[in-house]
Amino acid sequence: MKGISKRFPLVTALSDVSFSVALGEVHALLGENGAGKSTLMNLLRGLLQPDEGQILLQEHPVTIGSPQQAAALGIGMVHQHLSLVGTLTAAENVLLPRLPFWISKRRLQEEFAQLRSRFGMTVDGRALVAELPLPERQQVELLRVLAPAPKLLILDEPTAVLTIEEAARLALCLREHVGGGGSVIYISHKLDEVLAVADRVTVLRRGRVVAAGIPTQSLDRAELAQQMMGEQAALSSQLQEERSERTGIMTERAEILVVENLHVESDRHHRVLRGVSLRLRAGELFGIAGMGGSGQHELCEALLGTRPVHSGQIYLGGVNIGNFPTGKRRQLGLGVVPEDRLLEGVAPHLSVAENCCLNPQLRPQSWLSQSAFVRKARTLIAQVELPESALSAPVWTLSGGNMQKVILARELAAPSLRVLVAAYPCRGLDIGAIAAVHCLLRACCQCGIAVILLSEDLDELLSLSDRIAVLVAGQLHGECAATDADRTTLGLLLGGVIP
């Protein structure tokens, strides 16, 4: 890609960007949220057209007018936000575009089993995608793109929802792919992972290339972070100081959320939560570590009221809400930052202003007036440092970090909020956006709001939490004060090693 520029109303997304990928290499593309990575890849996939510059494939200029044309040229992409058909099975999503429509179900499953085995995946080909947890949906998306063996494979945050073992298997698949003469563009915010997987790194910042094709063996994590952000970025020690100051005060505060012996079933009627109990005080941040499939998704749904409870009790402010609908729970003070921000957290085609007011408690009384929405939303986005120019933009056009800010602004502004359930709120975000989300969560606690933080990032949990536990196979283990937690022990628990 040579001299690529792309402009939208009010913003220049890319300015004179050049980017090249060699045969047989994994080339990482890095940059903070909004740096232009997705725009650049959408040009390569035919979803957008450049205003200036040209794209060359094997030294020949090409015009890519659509994703179908990109696929015909051997370009495949796994997007950060999955594009699967929920009413079809995993095998149907992966193979139906490539096989005759009259293929038998038995043959379809046999083909899927061979493909799954080849790439070391574990997802059940007979399961409906809509019933699969997010990590297994990611496996389906990966298999769908890997199946036709594209020459150039684009991966956008491919391991964001994968376990450590699944990510390791993916790394082996990528090495096999490039060993056969293929190429990979690898987009990730996990810097250690980039250093382990990629051969070269290119960094975008504000739509421009600031580092082009640097060999990874000449870089370390700190240098990559500095290239991305323009400065050393790290979690402020102020947050940890605030936590230590509050530790002694916490035991004096009233319990705001109590969960007792909670049992919950999956869509396939398997018991996924077994006897989960927890107690949360006002202003406390309770961290729950967990890998995909351990019951985190079902715990969020049970708390919010979108999944029935098989047995057990949930008390919010002393009120048993176990049979309350979601709307009633939100009125009583429960907020949520969902696991998938695009599919569950926003209405993608509504504007930022309209998304800010989706919470009934924030909706202007003069709801027919667009100006009323804008006035309310302007106040909310100012609190999370979003530009006012974003108000009228469809929310799907925002970067992941800014989209998460919209969700947090909406949830934190609810006047009745007492407990916030935040499921992987920093998944797929850059260093700067992560720091902003962390500050918002801690500010939440300073206001007396309790937070349940679900994450697979132990460093994040240890630095933010007051107490911490690990959810393994539907049960909580190792609960203790975060200051007393041992990273090695937590890591073993995450891996299923129960003492």
N, C-alpha and C positions, 0 to 999 in steps of 0.2 A: 504494500500500500504506500503510495508516494504522494506527498503534498496534499493530504486529505484535509478538507475543511467542510464543516457542516454548521449551518446557522438555523436557529429557530427564532420566532418572535421574542424579543427582549434578551436573548442569550446566544452567544457563540459557543456551541458545544465542543467543537474541534477546530483547531487552527494550525494548518500546515503540519499535519501529523504524518510521519513516515514510520512504517513498522514492517519488519520482514521476518519470516519464519523459514528456516532451512529444512530440507528433507531430513528425516530421522532425528528430530530434536523436540524436546519439550520446552516451549518458550513461555515464560510467565509474563502476564500483563497485570501490572499493579497500579494502584492509585486509590486515593480516598473516594468515598461516595460522592458522585457528581463530577468526577475527574474526566469522564468521557469514555470510559471503557465499554459500557453497554452500547453507546452510540456507535463507536468504532466497529464493534462486532455486528451490530444490526446492519451496518453498511455492507459488511462482508457476507452477511446472510441474505441480502436482498430485501430486507424489510424497509430500508431507507436508501436514498440515493445521495451521493456526495454532491456538494455544490461546486467543489473544486478537487482536482487530483485524480489519480487513476489507480486501479487495482490490477495487478499482474499475477497470473497463475502460471507457474513454470515458465516465466519470462514472457508470456503472451498477455497483452492487455485483454481484459474481459469486462463486460457489463453484466452485472448480476441484478436481474429485475425482480426476482421473487425467491422465496425459500425453496421452491421446487427446482428452480434453475440452479440454485446453490447446491442442492442435493445431487443434481445431475452432474455437476462439476466435481463431486466428491467432497463437499464441505458439509459436515454434520455438527450440530450444536446441542448441548445439554444446558438448558436455561436454569437460572437460579430458581425461578418460579415455574413449577412443573406444568406441562401441557398435555395431560393425559385425559382419557375419557373414563370417567368414574363408573359408568354403567357397564363397561366391558371388563373382562378378566385381565390379569397381568399378561397372560400369553396372547390374548387377542390384541391388546395394545401394542405389543412388541412385534408380532408376526403378521397380522392381517394385511398391513400395507404392502407386504412383500410376497405373500403366498396366494394361490388361487382361492377365490371365495368359496369353492366347493370342498375345500379340505375338511376332513373329518375332525371332530373334537379330539379323538385319541391321537391322531397324527400331529395335531397342533400342539398338544401337551408334550409329545415325544420330542418335537423340534425345539420347544421351549426348554425342556429339561437338558438337552444337549448344549444349547446356548448358555443356559444358566451355569452349567458345570464348567464350560469353557472359561467363563469369566469369574468363577468362584463366588457367584451370588447365591442367596439362600431363599429368595422370595418364592411363595407358592404361586405357580402359574394358573391355578384354578380360582384363586381369590379375586373378587371384584376389587378394582382399584379404590373405589370409594370407601371400602371397609379396611384398607390397609393403613397402618401407621405411616407417618411421614418418611421415616428411614427406608421402609420397604418400597414406597412410591418412588423414592430417589433411585433405588435399584432398578425398578421398571424403566424409568426414564433413561438411565444409563444403558441398559440392554437395548432399548428401542433405537438409540443412536448408534451403538456399537455394532448392532446386527449386520447392517449393510457394509461394514468395514470401510468407513470414509477415509479418503486420503488425508484430509485435514480435519481434525477433531477439535472443537471448541468446547471447553468445559468452564462454566460459570459457577463458582463456589460448589464444586461437585461433592465435597466431603462435609458440607455444613451440617447435614443431618445423619451422617454415617458414623458408626462406631469406629473405634481405633482399628479393630481387626478388618472391618470392611474397607476403611481408607487404605490400609496396607495392601489389601488385595487389589484395590483399584490402581495403586502405584505400580504393582507388578503387571497389570493389564496394559498400562500406559507404556511401560518399558517394552513389552511384547509388541505393542502397536508400532512404536518408533523403530524397534529392531527390524520390523518388516518393511521399513521404508516410509511409514506414515509420519505425520507431524501433529503436534498438539499445541494449541494455545490454552494456557492454564491460568484462569483468573481466580485468585483467592486472597483473603485477608489473613490467612494463617501463615505467618512469615517463616516459621520453622518448617512447615510443610513445603513451602515454595523452595526453600534452600535444599530440602531433601529430594524433591521431585524434578525440579527444572534444571535445564542446562544453561539457559540465559534468561535475563530479566530486562524488561522495558517498563519504565515508570511514567505514567501520565499525571500531570497536576494542572488542574483548571484548563483542560482541553489542549495542553501542549506536552510534548515529550521533554522530560527533564533528565532522563537517563535511557540510553538506547542500547539494547543488546549486550548488557554487561554479564560476563560469565559468573555463575553463582559461586564458584569456588573462590572468587576474589571478594565476596561480600559476607557480612554477618547480619544478624537480626537488627542490631541498632542502626547500622548503615542503611538498611532497607527502610526502616521506619523514618529515618531522617529524610531520605529521598522522597518518600510518599507525602510527608507532612510539612517538609521544609524546616523542621525543627525536631529535637528529641521529644517524643511523646510518651508519657508514662502516666499511670494512675497517680493522682495527687496524694501525697502523704497526709494531706489535711483530712481526707476521708477516713483514713485509718486512725488519726488522732481523735476525730469526732467519735468514732466507734468506741475507743478505749475510755473516753470521758463518759459515755453513756452506759457502759456495761454495768456499773454499780446502781444506776438509776432504774434499769429495766425491770428488776425484780419487784419494784414498788408499784409498777403500773398494772392496771386491770387487764385481765384476759379478754380479748376482743373476738377471737375465733377459736373454737374448740371442735376438733374432729375426733370422734370416738369409734374405734373398731370398725372402720369403713371397709366394706366389701363391694366391689364393682365388677361387672362383667363386660367383656368386649362385645363387638357386634356379632362375633361368631360364638357367643355364649361361653367363652372361656373366662375363668376368674382371673382378672388382671390386677386387682387391688385386694390384698388379703390382710385385713386387720390393721389398716393404717390409722394411727392415732397421732395427733399433734395439738399443741396448745401455743397460741400466738398472742403476745401482749401488744398493746398499743405502742406504736413507734418502733417496733422490733423488725429486723430483717432476718427472716429465717430462710437459709439457703438449702435447697435440695438438689444434690448432685444425682445425675442419672443419665444412662445411655438410652438410645432408641429402643422402644419395646418393653421398657421396664415398668410402664404404667403412668408416666408423667402426663401424657395426653389425656388419659382417662381420669386422672386426678383433677386436672383443670376442668374438664367437662362436668364432673360430679360436683365440684364446688360451685360452678356457674349455673348448674341446673339443666344442662343440655344432655346429660346422660343420667339415666335412672340409677338410684342407689339400691343395691341388692339388700344390704343390711348395714346398720350403723347409724350414727347421728352426726349432724353438722349444726353447730350453734354459732350464730353471728350476733354479738352483743347480747348474749343470753337467750336469744330467740331460736328455737329449733326451725331451721329453714330447709330441712331435708326433703320436704314435699312442696316447697315453694317454686313457682315458675321463675324463669330467669329475670323477667322484668321486676318482680317483687324483690328478688335478692339484690338487684342493682339499686332499687329505691332504699333498701336498708343499709347500703354502703359497700357493696362488693363491686370492684372494678377488675378488669382483665386486660392484659397485653397478650394477645393470642400467639400461638406457636407459628402460624403462617400469616404474616402481616398482610399480604396481598389478597389471599382468599378469605381470611376470617376477620381481618382487622379493619378493612376499609371497603368502601364502595368504589371500585377503581375508576369508573367513568364519571363519577361526580367530582365537583371541584373540591379544592382544599377547604374552602369556606363551608361548603355543604357537609363535608366529612367531619369537620370540627363540631358541627351541631347535630350529628346523628344521635348523640346521647340525649334522651328526652329531657333530662334535667338542665341541659344547656340550650335547648331550642328556644329561640326568641318567641315571645307571645304573638307578635305579628308575623307568623310563620310564612305568610304569603309574600312578604316583602324581602326581595333579594338584598336590599341594603341592610336590613336587620341582621341577616345571616353574616354579611361581610363585617359589620361593626363588631359582632360578637367574636367572629373568627379572628379578626385583626388583633384583638386583645389576647387571644389564646396563643397565636403563633409568635407574638412578640415575646412571650414568656419563655419560649423554647428557641428563640433567636433564628426564626425562619424569616426570609425577606418578605415584605408585603406584596411584592410582585408575584408571589406564588399563589395568592388567594384564589385567583380565577382559573388556575391551571388544573386540568384533570389530575387526580392524585396519582394515577399510574405513571405519570411522566416524572415523578420525583425519584430521586435516588433512594436506596433502601434506608439510609440514615435519616433522611428528611421525612420519609413516610412514617418511620417509627416515631419521630418527634410529633407528627400530627396525632398519632394514636395516643401517645403519652399525654400530650396537651389536653386532649379531649377527656381522657380518663381522670387525670389529676385535678381537672377543674370542676368535677362534679361535687356540689356542695355537701352531699351526704357521704362521700367516700371515707371508708374506715379501713378497708382491707383491699390491697391490690395484689392480684396474682399475675406475676410477670413470667411468661414461659419463653425462655431463650431470647430475651429482648435484644441481645447484641449479636445474634447469629447473622453472619454475612456482612457485618458493619466494619468500617475502617477504624483506625485507632482514635481519630478525633471524634467520630460519632459515638464510639464506645464510651469515651470519657464523658461526653455530654449525657448519655443515657445513665451512666453511673451517678453523675451529679444529681440528676432528676430523681433517681430512686432514693438517694440519701436525703435530698431535700424533702421528699415524701415522708420519710421517717422523722425528720426534724419537726414536721407538722403534726406528729402523733399518729400518722397512718401506718398500719402494719403492712409489711411486704413479704410475700412468698416468692422467692426467686428460684426458678428451675433453670439449671444450666448443666452442661457437661464440662465447662471450663473451671477446673479446680482453682486456678489462680484468681479468677474473678470471684468465685464463691468465698475463698479464704480472705480476700481483701475487703469484701463488702459485708459479709454476714455477721450477725451477732451470735447466732447458733447455726449449726450445720448438721445435715444428715444425708444419707445415701439411700436412694430408692433402687432396690434390686429385686427383680422378679415380683414386683407388687408389694414389697414390704420395706419399711424404713429400718435402716441399720446405722449404728455408730453415732447416734445423736450426741452432740457435745457443744460446748462453747467453741466458736471458731478460733479463738486464741489458743485453745488447747488441742485443736485438730492437727493431725499428722498427715501430711500430703501422701506419704507412702501408703499408710493404712487406707486412706480414702481411695487411692488409686487401685489398691487390691480389692476393696469392696466394689468399686465400679466394674472391675473385671470379673466379678462373681465369686471372689474368694471370701467366704463368710467365716469369720473365726468361731 
